[in-house]
């Protein structure tokens, strides 16, 4: 057992040293550390989305540069000022009276119910529309259409994350904490989205193409006058084929794919494949 403990300590040592050095730099230059961390995170998230999720052969460097600038100006500089200056001043009386546990829910409410719906999402959709060459009116229409779905996805991860951030994370590490959670969230959403796209069909979905092929074969057999299939056994198959023609082919239903986390995160943006992995950076 002592040998195992020493091995664990040796494995932890590089991470402890890196973490200690990062914390020391953040204490001395908190804003610079937060902004640089956010820029690196935004760059890595967009490269991950382009190369891994979207499978691009070449990186769209114009899009990449615009998102890096968004990471610098909004996610880094503005959010540092918002979280470490404005929030601290606005909630100072509550913090003095009941501590951080009392002021954290107020900060989370302002961040998640006012800041993100009314400021972050409009800025993000404006930038996204600029990248895609959309007019500003269309970008704002997209923002309004998907606001509720975006808020649900946002709150699912960021309400508990920001409660931790505003309660126990020191001021100089709040923006790096947000950057770390944001990148992890982007990767998880992207990986799960890819897994859903590759999910094997259910038993019903797998059986649907064979039912259609059986119906087609039976219809062809009846048309050619083959008497091996009786009218009694043929009728259910013809009914199945007729029903599928009325409600959309079974092959289309089988290829529609599962509905789940991608729809929760991206709303009705399936036609725009870039929107889901970029949504919550």
Secondary structure as a PSIPRED ss2 file (coil, helix, strand):
# PSIPRED VFORMAT (PSIPRED V4.0)

   1 X C   1.000  0.000  0.000
   2 X H   0.000  1.000  0.000
   3 X H   0.000  1.000  0.000
   4 X H   0.000  1.000  0.000
   5 X H   0.000  1.000  0.000
   6 X H   0.000  1.000  0.000
   7 X H   0.000  1.000  0.000
   8 X H   0.000  1.000  0.000
   9 X H   0.000  1.000  0.000
  10 X H   0.000  1.000  0.000
  11 X H   0.000  1.000  0.000
  12 X H   0.000  1.000  0.000
  13 X H   0.000  1.000  0.000
  14 X H   0.000  1.000  0.000
  15 X H   0.000  1.000  0.000
  16 X H   0.000  1.000  0.000
  17 X H   0.000  1.000  0.000
  18 X H   0.000  1.000  0.000
  19 X H   0.000  1.000  0.000
  20 X H   0.000  1.000  0.000
  21 X H   0.000  1.000  0.000
  22 X H   0.000  1.000  0.000
  23 X H   0.000  1.000  0.000
  24 X H   0.000  1.000  0.000
  25 X H   0.000  1.000  0.000
  26 X H   0.000  1.000  0.000
  27 X H   0.000  1.000  0.000
  28 X H   0.000  1.000  0.000
  29 X C   1.000  0.000  0.000
  30 X H   0.000  1.000  0.000
  31 X H   0.000  1.000  0.000
  32 X H   0.000  1.000  0.000
  33 X H   0.000  1.000  0.000
  34 X H   0.000  1.000  0.000
  35 X H   0.000  1.000  0.000
  36 X H   0.000  1.000  0.000
  37 X H   0.000  1.000  0.000
  38 X H   0.000  1.000  0.000
  39 X H   0.000  1.000  0.000
  40 X H   0.000  1.000  0.000
  41 X H   0.000  1.000  0.000
  42 X H   0.000  1.000  0.000
  43 X H   0.000  1.000  0.000
  44 X H   0.000  1.000  0.000
  45 X H   0.000  1.000  0.000
  46 X H   0.000  1.000  0.000
  47 X H   0.000  1.000  0.000
  48 X H   0.000  1.000  0.000
  49 X H   0.000  1.000  0.000
  50 X H   0.000  1.000  0.000
  51 X H   0.000  1.000  0.000
  52 X H   0.000  1.000  0.000
  53 X H   0.000  1.000  0.000
  54 X C   1.000  0.000  0.000
  55 X C   1.000  0.000  0.000
  56 X C   1.000  0.000  0.000
  57 X C   1.000  0.000  0.000
  58 X C   1.000  0.000  0.000
  59 X C   1.000  0.000  0.000
  60 X C   1.000  0.000  0.000
  61 X H   0.000  1.000  0.000
  62 X H   0.000  1.000  0.000
  63 X H   0.000  1.000  0.000
  64 X H   0.000  1.000  0.000
  65 X H   0.000  1.000  0.000
  66 X H   0.000  1.000  0.000
  67 X H   0.000  1.000  0.000
  68 X H   0.000  1.000  0.000
  69 X H   0.000  1.000  0.000
  70 X H   0.000  1.000  0.000
  71 X H   0.000  1.000  0.000
  72 X H   0.000  1.000  0.000
  73 X H   0.000  1.000  0.000
  74 X H   0.000  1.000  0.000
  75 X H   0.000  1.000  0.000
  76 X H   0.000  1.000  0.000
  77 X H   0.000  1.000  0.000
  78 X H   0.000  1.000  0.000
  79 X H   0.000  1.000  0.000
  80 X H   0.000  1.000  0.000
  81 X H   0.000  1.000  0.000
  82 X H   0.000  1.000  0.000
  83 X H   0.000  1.000  0.000
  84 X H   0.000  1.000  0.000
  85 X H   0.000  1.000  0.000
  86 X H   0.000  1.000  0.000
  87 X H   0.000  1.000  0.000
  88 X H   0.000  1.000  0.000
  89 X H   0.000  1.000  0.000
  90 X H   0.000  1.000  0.000
  91 X C   1.000  0.000  0.000
  92 X H   0.000  1.000  0.000
  93 X H   0.000  1.000  0.000
  94 X H   0.000  1.000  0.000
  95 X H   0.000  1.000  0.000
  96 X H   0.000  1.000  0.000
  97 X H   0.000  1.000  0.000
  98 X H   0.000  1.000  0.000
  99 X C   1.000  0.000  0.000
 100 X H   0.000  1.000  0.000
 101 X H   0.000  1.000  0.000
 102 X H   0.000  1.000  0.000
 103 X H   0.000  1.000  0.000
 104 X H   0.000  1.000  0.000
 105 X H   0.000  1.000  0.000
 106 X H   0.000  1.000  0.000
 107 X H   0.000  1.000  0.000
 108 X H   0.000  1.000  0.000
 109 X H   0.000  1.000  0.000
 110 X H   0.000  1.000  0.000
 111 X H   0.000  1.000  0.000
 112 X H   0.000  1.000  0.000
 113 X H   0.000  1.000  0.000
 114 X H   0.000  1.000  0.000
 115 X H   0.000  1.000  0.000
 116 X H   0.000  1.000  0.000
 117 X H   0.000  1.000  0.000
 118 X H   0.000  1.000  0.000
 119 X H   0.000  1.000  0.000
 120 X H   0.000  1.000  0.000
 121 X H   0.000  1.000  0.000
 122 X H   0.000  1.000  0.000
 123 X H   0.000  1.000  0.000
 124 X H   0.000  1.000  0.000
 125 X H   0.000  1.000  0.000
 126 X H   0.000  1.000  0.000
 127 X H   0.000  1.000  0.000
 128 X H   0.000  1.000  0.000
 129 X H   0.000  1.000  0.000
 130 X H   0.000  1.000  0.000
 131 X H   0.000  1.000  0.000
 132 X H   0.000  1.000  0.000
 133 X C   1.000  0.000  0.000
 134 X C   1.000  0.000  0.000
 135 X C   1.000  0.000  0.000
 136 X H   0.000  1.000  0.000
 137 X H   0.000  1.000  0.000
 138 X H   0.000  1.000  0.000
 139 X H   0.000  1.000  0.000
 140 X H   0.000  1.000  0.000
 141 X H   0.000  1.000  0.000
 142 X H   0.000  1.000  0.000
 143 X H   0.000  1.000  0.000
 144 X H   0.000  1.000  0.000
 145 X H   0.000  1.000  0.000
 146 X C   1.000  0.000  0.000
 147 X H   0.000  1.000  0.000
 148 X H   0.000  1.000  0.000
 149 X H   0.000  1.000  0.000
 150 X H   0.000  1.000  0.000
 151 X H   0.000  1.000  0.000
 152 X H   0.000  1.000  0.000
 153 X H   0.000  1.000  0.000
 154 X H   0.000  1.000  0.000
 155 X H   0.000  1.000  0.000
 156 X H   0.000  1.000  0.000
 157 X H   0.000  1.000  0.000
 158 X H   0.000  1.000  0.000
 159 X H   0.000  1.000  0.000
 160 X H   0.000  1.000  0.000
 161 X H   0.000  1.000  0.000
 162 X H   0.000  1.000  0.000
 163 X H   0.000  1.000  0.000
 164 X H   0.000  1.000  0.000
 165 X H   0.000  1.000  0.000
 166 X H   0.000  1.000  0.000
 167 X H   0.000  1.000  0.000
 168 X H   0.000  1.000  0.000
 169 X C   1.000  0.000  0.000
 170 X C   1.000  0.000  0.000
 171 X H   0.000  1.000  0.000
 172 X H   0.000  1.000  0.000
 173 X H   0.000  1.000  0.000
 174 X H   0.000  1.000  0.000
 175 X H   0.000  1.000  0.000
 176 X H   0.000  1.000  0.000
 177 X H   0.000  1.000  0.000
 178 X H   0.000  1.000  0.000
 179 X H   0.000  1.000  0.000
 180 X H   0.000  1.000  0.000
 181 X H   0.000  1.000  0.000
 182 X H   0.000  1.000  0.000
 183 X H   0.000  1.000  0.000
 184 X H   0.000  1.000  0.000
 185 X H   0.000  1.000  0.000
 186 X H   0.000  1.000  0.000
 187 X H   0.000  1.000  0.000
 188 X H   0.000  1.000  0.000
 189 X H   0.000  1.000  0.000
 190 X H   0.000  1.000  0.000
 191 X H   0.000  1.000  0.000
 192 X H   0.000  1.000  0.000
 193 X H   0.000  1.000  0.000
 194 X H   0.000  1.000  0.000
 195 X H   0.000  1.000  0.000
 196 X H   0.000  1.000  0.000
 197 X H   0.000  1.000  0.000
 198 X C   1.000  0.000  0.000
 199 X C   1.000  0.000  0.000
 200 X C   1.000  0.000  0.000
 201 X C   1.000  0.000  0.000
 202 X C   1.000  0.000  0.000
 203 X H   0.000  1.000  0.000
 204 X H   0.000  1.000  0.000
 205 X H   0.000  1.000  0.000
 206 X H   0.000  1.000  0.000
 207 X H   0.000  1.000  0.000
 208 X H   0.000  1.000  0.000
 209 X H   0.000  1.000  0.000
 210 X H   0.000  1.000  0.000
 211 X H   0.000  1.000  0.000
 212 X H   0.000  1.000  0.000
 213 X H   0.000  1.000  0.000
 214 X H   0.000  1.000  0.000
 215 X H   0.000  1.000  0.000
 216 X H   0.000  1.000  0.000
 217 X H   0.000  1.000  0.000
 218 X H   0.000  1.000  0.000
 219 X H   0.000  1.000  0.000
 220 X H   0.000  1.000  0.000
 221 X H   0.000  1.000  0.000
 222 X H   0.000  1.000  0.000
 223 X H   0.000  1.000  0.000
 224 X C   1.000  0.000  0.000
 225 X C   1.000  0.000  0.000
 226 X C   1.000  0.000  0.000
 227 X C   1.000  0.000  0.000
 228 X C   1.000  0.000  0.000
 229 X C   1.000  0.000  0.000
 230 X C   1.000  0.000  0.000
 231 X H   0.000  1.000  0.000
 232 X H   0.000  1.000  0.000
 233 X H   0.000  1.000  0.000
 234 X H   0.000  1.000  0.000
 235 X H   0.000  1.000  0.000
 236 X H   0.000  1.000  0.000
 237 X H   0.000  1.000  0.000
 238 X H   0.000  1.000  0.000
 239 X H   0.000  1.000  0.000
 240 X H   0.000  1.000  0.000
 241 X H   0.000  1.000  0.000
 242 X H   0.000  1.000  0.000
 243 X H   0.000  1.000  0.000
 244 X H   0.000  1.000  0.000
 245 X H   0.000  1.000  0.000
 246 X H   0.000  1.000  0.000
 247 X H   0.000  1.000  0.000
 248 X C   1.000  0.000  0.000
 249 X C   1.000  0.000  0.000
 250 X H   0.000  1.000  0.000
 251 X H   0.000  1.000  0.000
 252 X H   0.000  1.000  0.000
 253 X H   0.000  1.000  0.000
 254 X H   0.000  1.000  0.000
 255 X H   0.000  1.000  0.000
 256 X C   1.000  0.000  0.000
 257 X C   1.000  0.000  0.000
 258 X C   1.000  0.000  0.000
 259 X C   1.000  0.000  0.000
 260 X C   1.000  0.000  0.000
 261 X H   0.000  1.000  0.000
 262 X H   0.000  1.000  0.000
 263 X H   0.000  1.000  0.000
 264 X H   0.000  1.000  0.000
 265 X H   0.000  1.000  0.000
 266 X H   0.000  1.000  0.000
 267 X C   1.000  0.000  0.000
 268 X C   1.000  0.000  0.000
 269 X C   1.000  0.000  0.000
 270 X C   1.000  0.000  0.000
 271 X C   1.000  0.000  0.000
 272 X C   1.000  0.000  0.000
 273 X H   0.000  1.000  0.000
 274 X H   0.000  1.000  0.000
 275 X H   0.000  1.000  0.000
 276 X H   0.000  1.000  0.000
 277 X H   0.000  1.000  0.000
 278 X H   0.000  1.000  0.000
 279 X C   1.000  0.000  0.000
 280 X C   1.000  0.000  0.000
 281 X C   1.000  0.000  0.000
